[in-house]
Amino acid sequence: MKDNRNDTLAKNLIDYSVSLKRGEILYLETKGIAALELSKAIVKYATEKGAIPFWYYNDESLLRQFLKSATEEQIKILADFHLDLMKKAAAYIGVRGSENPFDLSDIDRKQMTNFKRIFDKPVHIEERVKRTKWVVLRYPNNAMAQLAETSQEYFEDFYYEVCNLNYAKMSAAMEPLVELVRNTDNVRITAPGTDLTFSIKGIEVVKCDGTRNIPDGEVYTAPVRESINGTIRYNTPSLYEGFVYNDICFAFKNGKIIKATSSSFEDRLNQILDRDENARYVGEFAIGVNPFILHPMKDTLFDEKIRGSIHITPGSCYDEAPNGNMSTIHWDLILIQRKDYGGGEIYFDGKLIRKDGIFTDSKMEEAFSEKNLRR
């Protein structure tokens, strides 16, 4: 059964998400032993299509051994090696199923910062994201099920249903929301502990419909950099660099986070925000619309798509929706506004467009329904 679902997912990833063509090189990165099953299906189907797959096994347990003693020069040489490979690739698929997401939690913070600056930025942020056709996804191993606090069997059924939904229909459903966001100047977000205002005027709008992430389901833009004022209290836990942060709250003044608190690891939270001069500014504002994802599971690729959620992201913007903020971090933090999470509202230019996670436009709400998007 799982083999059939992996075959279906592999075809969706290759044909729809990265649109891999005959003769193109695919850079496939696999993290975690369990994820090899899906990776086998990807290599098989890519080869049958006439593409050339390059596969690379990696996970945090291996990276940990390198980072414990690597010098900046060693990181730079490794980065140059992978950058050359990435430049040769037309497409990238990242299948992530590490057994222990906390494997890097005790690596020196300066070392982690160096790795992100020297390796991740040139290889992934500058080359892979900007130049290749790419998609990243998690694999439903036991570690992921534990973070979601479910059985592995239940989580696997949930995972394949979410990942194999009808993304063509989702793409069509997103068009009216994209136009609504594009024609908006002022945004107000309210929820318990949250009252935030900002402008999105003149910033491009992007729909995420299965061509970058699987699962997918968000429409994003970015705030005008210095326009954010007020407070936001995030109500979902966030696993970031091996630590779980809870009850993060930001106070903004003229776009900058002037106060950051958390019920866990508050000192570390502020150290992350102090990594560079732009980390306390926001690079993304997004609306989550995936009807199959309703509750957080400490996995950003899923949590940021939760139906009835938004995320306000400290750090770097995307080239597709630039607001001028460049940083070494990009940290998606999620606020769920459905009634079961305390409720909340989104206002565009003073008009209520979503209340308690439900769009006020009934046609838009129906377009994002589970019934409409089921494959």
C-alpha positions as CSV (number, residue, x, y, z in Angstrom):
1,M,0.0,0.0,0.0
2,K,2.7,2.4,1.0
3,D,4.7,1.5,-2.1
4,N,1.8,2.6,-4.3
5,R,1.4,5.8,-2.4
6,N,5.1,6.5,-2.8
7,D,4.9,5.9,-6.5
8,T,2.0,8.3,-6.8
9,L,3.8,10.9,-4.7
10,A,7.0,10.5,-6.7
11,K,5.2,11.1,-10.0
12,N,3.4,14.2,-8.5
13,L,6.8,15.6,-7.3
14,I,8.5,15.0,-10.7
15,D,5.7,15.9,-13.1
16,Y,4.0,18.7,-11.2
17,S,6.2,20.1,-8.5
18,V,9.5,20.4,-10.4
19,S,8.3,19.5,-14.0
20,L,11.4,17.5,-14.6
21,K,12.2,17.0,-18.3
22,R,14.2,14.4,-20.3
23,G,17.9,15.1,-20.1
24,E,17.7,17.3,-17.0
25,I,19.7,16.6,-13.9
26,L,17.9,16.1,-10.6
27,Y,19.7,16.8,-7.3
28,L,17.9,14.5,-4.8
29,E,18.8,15.0,-1.1
30,T,17.5,12.3,1.3
31,K,17.5,12.6,5.1
32,G,16.7,9.6,7.1
33,I,16.7,5.8,6.5
34,A,12.9,5.6,6.2
35,A,12.8,8.3,3.5
36,L,14.8,6.0,1.2
37,E,11.6,4.3,0.2
38,L,10.2,7.4,-1.4
39,S,13.6,8.3,-2.8
40,K,13.8,5.0,-4.6
41,A,10.5,5.7,-6.3
42,I,11.8,9.2,-7.3
43,V,15.1,7.8,-8.7
44,K,13.1,5.1,-10.6
45,Y,10.6,7.4,-12.1
46,A,13.1,10.2,-13.0
47,T,15.3,7.7,-14.8
48,E,12.3,6.2,-16.7
49,K,11.5,9.8,-17.9
50,G,14.9,10.1,-19.3
51,A,16.2,12.5,-16.6
52,I,19.5,12.0,-14.8
53,P,19.1,11.7,-11.0
54,F,22.0,12.5,-8.6
55,W,21.2,11.2,-5.1
56,Y,22.8,12.3,-1.9
57,Y,22.1,10.8,1.6
58,N,22.3,13.2,4.5
59,D,20.8,13.7,8.0
60,E,21.5,15.6,11.2
61,S,23.4,12.6,12.8
62,L,26.0,12.9,10.0
63,L,26.1,16.7,9.9
64,R,26.6,16.6,13.7
65,Q,29.9,14.7,13.3
66,F,31.1,17.3,10.9
67,L,30.1,20.4,12.8
68,K,31.6,19.3,16.1
69,S,35.0,20.1,14.8
70,A,34.8,21.6,11.3
71,T,36.7,24.9,10.6
72,E,35.3,27.7,8.6
73,E,37.7,26.6,5.8
74,Q,36.3,23.0,5.8
75,I,32.7,24.3,5.7
76,K,33.7,26.6,2.8
77,I,35.2,23.7,0.8
78,L,32.2,21.5,1.4
79,A,29.9,24.4,0.3
80,D,31.9,25.0,-2.9
81,F,31.6,21.3,-3.7
82,H,27.8,21.2,-3.3
83,L,27.4,24.6,-5.0
84,D,29.1,23.2,-8.1
85,L,26.7,20.2,-8.1
86,M,23.7,22.5,-7.5
87,K,24.7,24.7,-10.5
88,K,24.7,21.6,-12.7
89,A,21.2,20.6,-11.6
90,A,18.0,21.8,-13.2
91,A,15.8,20.6,-10.3
92,Y,16.1,19.8,-6.6
93,I,14.0,17.5,-4.4
94,G,14.6,17.3,-0.7
95,V,13.1,14.4,1.2
96,R,13.5,14.9,4.9
97,G,12.9,12.1,7.3
98,S,15.5,12.4,10.0
99,E,15.1,10.1,13.0
100,N,16.0,12.7,15.6
101,P,15.2,16.4,14.8
102,F,17.1,17.4,18.0
103,D,20.5,16.0,16.9
104,L,22.0,19.5,16.4
105,S,20.6,20.9,19.7
106,D,23.9,20.9,21.5
107,I,26.1,22.1,18.6
108,D,27.7,25.5,19.4
109,R,25.5,28.3,18.4
110,K,28.3,30.2,16.7
111,Q,29.1,27.1,14.7
112,M,25.5,26.8,13.5
113,T,25.5,30.4,12.5
114,N,28.7,29.8,10.5
115,F,27.3,26.8,8.8
116,K,24.1,28.7,7.7
117,R,26.2,31.6,6.5
118,I,28.9,29.7,4.7
119,F,27.0,26.6,3.4
120,D,23.2,27.1,3.5
121,K,23.2,30.7,2.1
122,P,25.3,30.1,-1.1
123,V,24.1,26.6,-1.8
124,H,20.4,26.8,-1.0
125,I,19.3,30.3,-0.5
126,E,21.3,31.9,-3.4
127,E,21.6,29.0,-5.8
128,R,18.9,26.3,-5.2
129,V,16.0,28.6,-4.3
130,K,16.8,31.3,-6.9
131,R,17.8,29.2,-9.9
132,T,16.5,25.6,-9.8
133,K,13.0,24.1,-9.9
134,W,12.7,22.8,-6.4
135,V,10.5,21.2,-3.8
136,V,11.0,20.0,-0.3
137,L,8.9,17.7,1.9
138,R,9.0,15.6,5.0
139,Y,8.7,11.8,5.2
140,P,6.3,10.2,7.7
141,N,8.7,8.3,9.9
142,N,8.1,7.5,13.6
143,A,10.0,10.6,14.8
144,M,7.6,12.9,12.9
145,A,4.6,11.0,14.2
146,Q,5.9,11.5,17.8
147,L,6.2,15.3,17.2
148,A,2.6,15.3,15.9
149,E,1.6,13.2,19.0
150,T,-0.1,10.5,16.9
151,S,0.6,6.8,16.0
152,Q,2.8,6.3,13.0
153,E,0.0,4.4,11.1
154,Y,-2.4,7.3,11.6
155,F,0.2,9.8,10.6
156,E,1.1,7.9,7.4
157,D,-2.5,7.9,6.3
158,F,-2.8,11.6,7.1
159,Y,0.5,12.4,5.4
160,Y,-0.3,10.8,2.0
161,E,-3.8,12.3,2.0
162,V,-2.3,15.8,2.5
163,C,0.6,15.4,0.1
164,N,-1.5,13.9,-2.7
165,L,-4.4,16.3,-2.7
166,N,-5.5,18.0,-5.9
167,Y,-2.9,20.9,-6.2
168,A,-4.2,22.0,-9.6
169,K,-7.6,22.7,-8.0
170,M,-5.8,24.4,-5.1
171,S,-3.9,26.6,-7.5
172,A,-7.2,27.7,-9.2
173,A,-8.8,28.3,-5.8
174,M,-5.9,30.7,-4.8
175,E,-6.4,33.1,-7.7
176,P,-9.2,35.3,-6.0
177,L,-7.2,35.4,-2.8
178,V,-4.1,36.4,-4.7
179,E,-6.0,39.3,-6.3
180,L,-7.4,40.4,-3.0
181,V,-4.0,40.5,-1.4
182,R,-2.5,42.3,-4.4
183,N,-5.1,45.0,-4.2
184,T,-4.6,45.6,-0.5
185,D,-2.7,48.4,1.2
186,N,-3.3,48.1,5.0
187,V,-3.6,44.9,7.0
188,R,-4.7,44.4,10.6
189,I,-4.4,41.1,12.4
190,T,-6.2,40.5,15.7
191,A,-6.3,37.6,18.1
192,P,-5.9,37.1,21.9
193,G,-2.7,39.0,22.7
194,T,-2.4,40.2,19.1
195,D,-3.1,43.5,17.5
196,L,-0.8,44.2,14.6
197,T,-1.0,46.6,11.6
198,F,1.2,47.0,8.5
199,S,1.1,47.8,4.8
200,I,1.7,45.4,1.9
201,K,1.2,47.9,-0.8
202,G,3.3,47.3,-3.9
203,I,4.7,44.0,-2.7
204,E,4.3,41.0,-5.0
205,V,1.9,38.2,-4.1
206,V,2.8,34.5,-4.5
207,K,0.6,31.4,-4.3
208,C,2.2,28.2,-3.0
209,D,0.3,25.4,-4.7
210,G,2.6,22.4,-4.6
211,T,5.5,23.6,-6.7
212,R,7.9,24.4,-3.8
213,N,6.6,22.5,-0.8
214,I,4.7,19.3,-0.3
215,P,2.3,19.7,1.4
216,D,1.4,23.2,0.3
217,G,-1.3,25.7,0.8
218,E,-0.4,29.3,1.5
219,V,-0.5,32.7,-0.2
220,Y,2.3,35.0,0.8
221,T,3.6,38.5,0.3
222,A,5.7,40.7,2.6
223,P,5.1,43.8,4.7
224,V,6.5,47.1,3.8
225,R,9.6,46.8,5.9
226,E,9.2,49.7,8.4
227,S,5.4,49.6,8.5
228,I,4.7,47.0,11.2
229,N,3.5,48.2,14.5
230,G,1.8,46.5,17.5
231,T,2.1,43.1,19.0
232,I,1.6,39.5,18.0
233,R,1.4,36.4,20.2
234,Y,2.0,33.1,18.3
235,N,0.0,30.2,19.6
236,T,1.8,27.2,18.0
237,P,5.1,25.7,19.2
238,S,8.0,26.1,16.9
239,L,10.9,23.6,16.5
240,Y,13.9,25.6,15.3
241,E,17.6,24.5,15.3
242,G,16.9,21.7,17.8
243,F,14.8,23.6,20.3
244,V,11.0,23.9,20.8
245,Y,9.9,27.5,21.5
246,N,6.4,28.2,23.0
247,D,4.3,31.3,23.5
248,I,6.6,33.6,21.4
249,C,5.4,37.2,21.6
250,F,6.8,40.1,19.6
251,A,6.3,43.9,20.0
252,F,7.0,45.9,16.9
253,K,7.8,49.5,16.4
254,N,8.3,50.9,12.8
255,G,8.9,47.4,11.5
256,K,11.5,46.2,14.1
257,I,11.0,43.7,16.9
258,I,11.8,45.8,20.0
259,K,10.7,43.1,22.5
260,A,10.7,39.4,22.1
261,T,9.5,37.0,24.9
262,S,8.9,33.3,25.1
263,S,7.9,30.8,27.8
264,S,10.9,28.7,26.8
265,F,14.5,29.6,25.7
266,E,13.8,33.3,25.8
267,D,17.6,34.1,25.8
268,R,18.2,31.9,22.8
269,L,15.2,33.4,21.0
270,N,16.8,36.9,21.4
271,Q,20.2,35.6,20.3
272,I,18.7,34.3,17.1
273,L,17.1,37.7,16.5
274,D,20.4,39.4,17.1
275,R,22.4,37.4,14.5
276,D,22.4,40.3,12.1
277,E,21.0,43.7,11.7
278,N,17.9,42.6,9.7
279,A,16.8,39.6,11.8
280,R,14.4,41.7,13.8
281,Y,12.6,42.8,10.7
282,V,10.0,40.8,8.9
283,G,10.4,39.2,5.4
284,E,7.1,37.4,4.9
285,F,3.4,37.6,5.7
286,A,1.3,34.5,4.6
287,I,-2.2,33.1,4.9
288,G,-2.6,29.3,5.4
289,V,-5.4,27.6,3.6
290,N,-4.8,23.8,3.5
291,P,-8.1,22.2,4.8
292,F,-6.3,18.9,5.5
293,I,-3.9,20.4,8.0
294,L,-5.7,21.7,11.2
295,H,-3.3,21.3,14.1
296,P,0.4,22.0,14.7
297,M,3.0,19.2,14.7
298,K,6.2,21.1,15.3
299,D,7.1,20.9,11.6
300,T,7.1,24.2,9.7
301,L,6.4,22.6,6.3
302,F,3.0,21.5,7.7
303,D,2.3,24.1,10.3
304,E,2.6,27.1,8.1
305,K,-0.1,25.7,5.8
306,I,-2.7,25.2,8.6
307,R,-6.2,26.2,7.6
308,G,-7.2,29.4,9.4
309,S,-3.6,30.4,10.2
310,I,-1.2,33.2,9.3
311,H,2.5,33.5,9.7
312,I,4.6,36.6,10.2
313,T,8.2,35.7,9.6
314,P,11.2,37.5,11.1
315,G,14.2,37.5,8.8
316,S,14.9,37.4,5.1
317,C,12.3,38.0,2.4
318,Y,11.9,36.0,-0.8
319,D,13.0,37.3,-4.2
320,E,9.5,36.6,-5.5
321,A,8.0,39.0,-2.9
322,P,10.8,41.4,-2.0
323,N,10.6,44.0,0.7
324,G,14.4,44.7,0.9
325,N,15.0,42.7,4.1
326,M,18.0,40.3,3.8
327,S,19.0,38.2,6.8
328,T,20.7,34.9,7.6
329,I,17.4,33.7,9.2
330,H,13.9,33.1,7.9
331,W,11.8,31.8,10.8
332,D,8.1,31.0,10.0
333,L,6.1,31.5,13.2
334,I,2.4,30.6,13.1
335,L,-0.7,32.1,14.6
336,I,-3.9,30.0,14.3
337,Q,-7.0,32.1,14.3
338,R,-9.7,29.5,14.3
339,K,-12.2,29.4,17.2
340,D,-10.6,26.3,18.7
341,Y,-7.4,28.3,19.1
342,G,-8.9,31.5,20.5
343,G,-10.2,33.0,17.3
344,G,-9.1,36.1,15.5
345,E,-9.6,38.4,12.5
346,I,-7.9,39.7,9.4
347,Y,-8.8,43.1,8.0
348,F,-7.8,44.4,4.6
349,D,-8.1,48.2,4.3
350,G,-10.5,48.2,7.2
351,K,-12.8,45.4,5.7
352,L,-13.1,42.1,7.6
353,I,-12.0,39.3,5.2
354,R,-11.5,36.4,7.6
355,K,-13.0,35.7,11.0
356,D,-12.1,32.8,13.3
357,G,-10.3,31.2,10.3
358,I,-13.3,31.4,8.0
359,F,-13.3,33.7,4.9
360,T,-16.2,36.1,4.8
361,D,-16.5,35.5,1.1
362,S,-18.4,32.2,1.0
363,K,-17.2,31.3,-2.5
364,M,-13.6,31.7,-1.4
365,E,-14.3,29.6,1.7
366,E,-15.9,26.8,-0.4
367,A,-13.0,26.8,-2.9
368,F,-10.6,25.9,-0.1
369,S,-12.8,23.2,1.4
370,E,-11.6,19.6,1.9
371,K,-14.4,18.4,-0.4
372,N,-13.2,20.6,-3.3
373,L,-9.5,19.8,-3.0
374,R,-9.7,16.0,-2.5
375,R,-8.0,14.2,-5.4
